[in-house]
Structure formats: structure tokens, C-alpha cells
Amino acid sequence: YCWIWLAVDRNGHRFINCEIGTRGTETGIKLWEKVKDLAKGIVCADYWKAYNEFVPKELLVQSKAETYTVEGYNSLFRHFLARLRRKTKCYTKAKYMLVHSVKLLMMKRNNQLAILF
């Protein structure tokens, strides 16, 4: 299984970055390395234990009530990308195709793709 770790700006409702990999700490660390310079305020996450390994304690707020923006974007991924729906014939055979699909959708939702109106 591949997990999609998302970093989202809750105030601007924009995708910041993502990392695709396992549910373990090593994937979270890769994402944190990409976004740590952008983390100006608090970092909201659910209660997954891996966050305690790489997000500084003074920035981390763990609460399911604070993760609604990411959950909404997870729903968007399942809606627009058939390869992420369950019980379907569409599935990802290559990880790089999943990465490209997710990044294209993120760019489209952030209005960074002029060619896809």
C-alpha cells in the first residue's frame, strides 16, 4: 500500500506539498524536510504516533478536530482520481504515475496550471 502524506495551508486552502510512501516515520520525515521552512505557526495533525518523531513538540497540535481540511482534500483525491477509489478496476501499477497524478491535481486545485481550464 502507498500512503499519501499531505501538507496543506489551512488559511489559504492550498496544497503545500506531499510525499507518497509508507505510513511509517521515514515518509513523514521526507515530507517534513520539504515543508519545515514553511511551517510558521502550529502544525495540526491527527494522533498518528509518527508525527511525534519529526515535528517539534512546540509546533505540534494533535487533534482530529483540526484535520478537517486535509480530510476534505483526501475526499477530493478519491473523487477526481479513479486510481484512489476503493473496489475499482483502476489502480496504480507504478508509483511514479501516482506521484504525477497527485501533483497534477494539487497544481490544478492551486490554480497553477494554465493549460487545464
Secondary structure, DSSP 8 states (H G I E B T S, - for coil): --EEEEEEETTTTEEEEEEEE-SSHHHHHHHHHHHGGG--S-EEE-S-TTHHHHS-TTTEEE-GGG-HHHHHHHHHHHHH-GGGSSS-S---SSHHHHHHHHHHHHHHHTT--SS--
